[in-house]
């Protein structure tokens, strides 16, 4: 994968934002810089964001699972999430 998987979420060293349902600064929870998060996001290696106007929000549950599963690429993460929840995955043809 190239990037080290942050384990801040696993050790309980998270900020107060972790208890919220949606997180607006996921890099703080993951213990990496904003610039590194943006590089991972552009490369398709972060969970998908929810857009609310110009703001990007992330589900706290998705971030926790992403770290727990070893920070997989977005397509692999989405497939595992769909398998875990029993939802059929959409395919682009």
C-alpha positions in Angstrom: 0.0 0.0 0.0 2.9 2.4 0.5 1.5 4.4 3.4 1.7 3.3 7.0 -1.6 2.5 8.5 -2.3 4.8 11.4 -3.3 3.0 14.6 -4.4 5.9 16.7 -8.0 4.8 16.4 -7.1 1.3 17.6 -5.4 2.5 20.7 -8.1 4.9 21.9 -5.9 8.0 21.5 -8.6 9.8 19.5 -10.0 13.3 20.0 -13.6 14.2 20.9 -14.5 14.2 17.2 -14.4 10.4 17.3 -17.6 10.2 19.3 -19.5 12.1 16.6 -21.3 10.3 13.8 -19.6 12.4 11.1 -16.0 13.6 11.1 -14.9 16.6 9.1 -11.1 16.3 9.8 -10.3 12.6 9.5 -6.6 13.1 9.4 -6.7 14.2 13.0 -8.3 10.9 14.0 -5.8 8.9 11.9 -2.7 10.6 13.2 -1.5 11.8 9.8 -1.1 15.3 8.2 -3.8 16.9 6.2 -1.5 16.9 3.1 -0.9 13.1 3.5 -4.7 12.5 3.8 -5.3 14.5 0.6 -2.7 12.5 -1.3 -4.3 9.3 -0.1 -7.8 10.6 -1.0 -6.7 11.6 -4.5 -5.1 8.1 -5.0 -8.4 6.4 -4.0 -7.1 5.0 -0.7 -9.5 6.5 1.8 -13.2 5.8 2.5 -15.6 7.8 0.4 -16.6 11.2 1.7 -20.1 12.6 2.1 -20.5 16.0 0.5 -22.5 18.6 2.3 -22.2 21.7 0.3 -18.5 22.4 0.0 -17.7 20.4 3.1 -16.5 16.7 3.0 -17.6 14.6 5.9 -16.6 11.0 6.8 -18.5 8.4 8.7 -16.7 7.7 12.0 -17.7 4.0 11.6 -16.1 3.9 8.2 -12.8 5.4 9.5 -12.7 2.9 12.3 -13.2 0.0 10.0 -10.8 1.3 7.5 -8.0 1.4 10.1 -9.1 -1.9 11.6 -8.9 -3.6 8.1 -5.4 -2.2 7.5 -6.3 0.9 5.4 -7.2 -0.8 2.2 -7.8 1.0 -1.1 -11.3 2.5 -1.5 -12.6 -0.1 -3.9 -11.5 -3.0 -1.7 -12.9 -1.2 1.4 -16.2 -0.6 -0.3 -16.4 -4.3 -1.3 -15.6 -5.5 2.2 -18.1 -3.1 3.7 -20.8 -4.3 1.3 -20.0 -7.9 2.1 -20.1 -7.2 5.9 -23.5 -5.4 5.6 -24.9 -8.0 3.2 -25.7 -5.3 0.6 -25.0 -6.1 -3.1 -22.3 -4.0 -4.5 -23.0 -1.8 -7.6 -20.8 -2.4 -10.6 -20.0 0.2 -13.3 -20.3 -1.3 -16.7 
